Amino acid sequence: MAVLDIVLHPAPVLRSTAQPVKLFDATLSQLAADMIETMYAAGGRGLAAPQVSLPMRIFVTDVEWKAGDPAPRVFVNPEIAAASDETVLREEGCLSIPDTPCRVRRPARVTLNWQDLNGLGHEAEFGGIEATCIQHELDHLNGILCIDRHEEEDFA
């Protein structure tokens, strides 16, 4: 595994729409492994391919690794199928925009469709910080950054 270079805002790749993954092979699996290693090395909970200069629809997450055993997940060609009306306002950080926390309101729960590294389709509902992380990383695949969604209102 290798630690990849994380691109920083305002790199143009961060504003591009990532392209669907069509080839599910050893190269994709290696990319996912490298992205997970990079996420851990940078102290993050998620990392999208555009953040490592690749405009591909893949991201990795692990929202629990800082509190215990690593449990990384890989999402290829993800799409939100449904989102709750209930929202939550959380402070988010971004590895491509260091030292710039953003307050972002997002649906509290999302149902996500995605493919795994073998191209098999999955659907699951996510809540809590995992739902926030997934939405943050999915935004990266669409050229959207947390600074675009930042709200000035206070946490109350």
Sequence and secondary structure as in RCSB ss.txt:
>XXXX:A:sequence
MAVLDIVLHPAPVLRSTAQPVKLFDATLSQLAADMIETMYAAGGRGLAAPQVSLPMRIFVTDVEWKAGDPAPRVF
VNPEIAAASDETVLREEGCLSIPDTPCRVRRPARVTLNWQDLNGLGHEAEFGGIEATCIQHELDHLNGILCIDRH
EEEDFA
>XXXX:A:secstr
        TT GGGGS  B     SHHHHHHHHHHHHHHHHHT SEEEGGGGT  BSEEEE SSGGGSS   EEE
EEEEEEEE S EEEEEE  TTSTT  EEEEEESEEEEEEE TTS EEEEEEEHHHHHHHHHHHHHHTT  HHHHB
  S   
